[in-house]
Amino acid sequence: GTADKKGFLDKIKSLVPPAQERKKLIPLALMFFCILFNYTILRDTKDVLMVTAPKSGAEVIPFIKTYVNLPAAIGFTGVYASLTNHMEQ
């Protein structure tokens, strides 16, 4: 009866974070969704563009990942580290 419904509602209320946390949780969840969405779209588009480009095929994907993606990621990490050190001062 009503005791079961009240217990069920209490369980749901205990799962919902307090208002102070929701103010941070909702924007963070939205940012997380947008980042994942953009990453997925860009990754799939990159693969399609690499495979269908003239004078290339699927064999260019490992080359791009090794000689373009990896150095770019390492370079970005270095730039980010130097920027964070510069911003602290």
CNS distance restraints for C-alpha pairs under 8 A (distance, minus, plus):
assign (resid   1 and name CA) (resid   5 and name CA) 6.74 0.50 0.50
assign (resid   2 and name CA) (resid   6 and name CA) 6.05 0.50 0.50
assign (resid   3 and name CA) (resid   7 and name CA) 6.16 0.50 0.50
assign (resid   4 and name CA) (resid   8 and name CA) 6.18 0.50 0.50
assign (resid   5 and name CA) (resid   9 and name CA) 6.14 0.50 0.50
assign (resid   6 and name CA) (resid  10 and name CA) 6.10 0.50 0.50
assign (resid   7 and name CA) (resid  11 and name CA) 6.27 0.50 0.50
assign (resid   8 and name CA) (resid  12 and name CA) 6.40 0.50 0.50
assign (resid   9 and name CA) (resid  13 and name CA) 6.09 0.50 0.50
assign (resid  10 and name CA) (resid  14 and name CA) 6.13 0.50 0.50
assign (resid  11 and name CA) (resid  15 and name CA) 6.56 0.50 0.50
assign (resid  12 and name CA) (resid  16 and name CA) 6.66 0.50 0.50
assign (resid  17 and name CA) (resid  21 and name CA) 6.12 0.50 0.50
assign (resid  17 and name CA) (resid  22 and name CA) 6.23 0.50 0.50
assign (resid  18 and name CA) (resid  22 and name CA) 6.29 0.50 0.50
assign (resid  19 and name CA) (resid  23 and name CA) 6.39 0.50 0.50
assign (resid  20 and name CA) (resid  24 and name CA) 7.35 0.50 0.50
assign (resid  21 and name CA) (resid  25 and name CA) 5.91 0.50 0.50
assign (resid  22 and name CA) (resid  26 and name CA) 5.77 0.50 0.50
assign (resid  23 and name CA) (resid  27 and name CA) 7.23 0.50 0.50
assign (resid  24 and name CA) (resid  28 and name CA) 6.23 0.50 0.50
assign (resid  25 and name CA) (resid  29 and name CA) 5.98 0.50 0.50
assign (resid  26 and name CA) (resid  30 and name CA) 6.17 0.50 0.50
assign (resid  27 and name CA) (resid  31 and name CA) 6.11 0.50 0.50
assign (resid  28 and name CA) (resid  32 and name CA) 6.07 0.50 0.50
assign (resid  29 and name CA) (resid  33 and name CA) 6.17 0.50 0.50
assign (resid  30 and name CA) (resid  34 and name CA) 6.22 0.50 0.50
assign (resid  31 and name CA) (resid  35 and name CA) 6.11 0.50 0.50
assign (resid  32 and name CA) (resid  36 and name CA) 6.20 0.50 0.50
assign (resid  33 and name CA) (resid  37 and name CA) 6.01 0.50 0.50
assign (resid  34 and name CA) (resid  38 and name CA) 6.07 0.50 0.50
assign (resid  35 and name CA) (resid  39 and name CA) 6.00 0.50 0.50
assign (resid  36 and name CA) (resid  40 and name CA) 6.08 0.50 0.50
assign (resid  37 and name CA) (resid  41 and name CA) 6.24 0.50 0.50
assign (resid  38 and name CA) (resid  42 and name CA) 5.96 0.50 0.50
assign (resid  39 and name CA) (resid  43 and name CA) 5.96 0.50 0.50
assign (resid  40 and name CA) (resid  44 and name CA) 6.16 0.50 0.50
assign (resid  41 and name CA) (resid  45 and name CA) 6.06 0.50 0.50
assign (resid  42 and name CA) (resid  46 and name CA) 5.96 0.50 0.50
assign (resid  43 and name CA) (resid  47 and name CA) 6.33 0.50 0.50
assign (resid  44 and name CA) (resid  48 and name CA) 6.29 0.50 0.50
assign (resid  45 and name CA) (resid  49 and name CA) 6.08 0.50 0.50
assign (resid  46 and name CA) (resid  50 and name CA) 6.08 0.50 0.50
assign (resid  47 and name CA) (resid  51 and name CA) 6.18 0.50 0.50
assign (resid  47 and name CA) (resid  61 and name CA) 7.12 0.50 0.50
assign (resid  48 and name CA) (resid  52 and name CA) 6.08 0.50 0.50
assign (resid  49 and name CA) (resid  53 and name CA) 5.77 0.50 0.50
assign (resid  50 and name CA) (resid  56 and name CA) 6.95 0.50 0.50
assign (resid  50 and name CA) (resid  57 and name CA) 6.77 0.50 0.50
assign (resid  50 and name CA) (resid  58 and name CA) 7.31 0.50 0.50
assign (resid  50 and name CA) (resid  60 and name CA) 6.96 0.50 0.50
assign (resid  50 and name CA) (resid  61 and name CA) 6.89 0.50 0.50
assign (resid  51 and name CA) (resid  56 and name CA) 6.20 0.50 0.50
assign (resid  51 and name CA) (resid  57 and name CA) 4.34 0.50 0.50
assign (resid  51 and name CA) (resid  58 and name CA) 5.03 0.50 0.50
assign (resid  51 and name CA) (resid  60 and name CA) 7.46 0.50 0.50
assign (resid  51 and name CA) (resid  61 and name CA) 7.72 0.50 0.50
assign (resid  52 and name CA) (resid  56 and name CA) 7.00 0.50 0.50
assign (resid  52 and name CA) (resid  57 and name CA) 6.48 0.50 0.50
assign (resid  53 and name CA) (resid  57 and name CA) 7.23 0.50 0.50
assign (resid  56 and name CA) (resid  60 and name CA) 6.48 0.50 0.50
assign (resid  59 and name CA) (resid  63 and name CA) 7.42 0.50 0.50
assign (resid  60 and name CA) (resid  64 and name CA) 6.07 0.50 0.50
assign (resid  61 and name CA) (resid  65 and name CA) 6.16 0.50 0.50
assign (resid  62 and name CA) (resid  66 and name CA) 6.07 0.50 0.50
assign (resid  63 and name CA) (resid  67 and name CA) 5.84 0.50 0.50
assign (resid  63 and name CA) (resid  68 and name CA) 7.61 0.50 0.50
assign (resid  64 and name CA) (resid  68 and name CA) 5.05 0.50 0.50
assign (resid  64 and name CA) (resid  69 and name CA) 6.23 0.50 0.50
assign (resid  65 and name CA) (resid  69 and name CA) 4.71 0.50 0.50
assign (resid  65 and name CA) (resid  70 and name CA) 6.26 0.50 0.50
assign (resid  66 and name CA) (resid  70 and name CA) 5.55 0.50 0.50
assign (resid  66 and name CA) (resid  71 and name CA) 7.75 0.50 0.50
assign (resid  67 and name CA) (resid  71 and name CA) 6.46 0.50 0.50
assign (resid  68 and name CA) (resid  72 and name CA) 6.04 0.50 0.50
assign (resid  69 and name CA) (resid  73 and name CA) 6.10 0.50 0.50
assign (resid  70 and name CA) (resid  74 and name CA) 6.23 0.50 0.50
assign (resid  71 and name CA) (resid  75 and name CA) 5.96 0.50 0.50
assign (resid  72 and name CA) (resid  76 and name CA) 5.98 0.50 0.50
assign (resid  73 and name CA) (resid  77 and name CA) 6.13 0.50 0.50
assign (resid  74 and name CA) (resid  78 and name CA) 6.36 0.50 0.50
assign (resid  75 and name CA) (resid  79 and name CA) 6.22 0.50 0.50
assign (resid  76 and name CA) (resid  80 and name CA) 5.97 0.50 0.50
assign (resid  77 and name CA) (resid  81 and name CA) 6.08 0.50 0.50
assign (resid  78 and name CA) (resid  82 and name CA) 6.21 0.50 0.50
assign (resid  79 and name CA) (resid  83 and name CA) 6.08 0.50 0.50
assign (resid  80 and name CA) (resid  84 and name CA) 6.12 0.50 0.50
assign (resid  81 and name CA) (resid  85 and name CA) 6.22 0.50 0.50
assign (resid  82 and name CA) (resid  86 and name CA) 6.09 0.50 0.50
assign (resid  83 and name CA) (resid  87 and name CA) 6.04 0.50 0.50
assign (resid  84 and name CA) (resid  88 and name CA) 6.26 0.50 0.50
assign (resid  85 and name CA) (resid  89 and name CA) 7.02 0.50 0.50
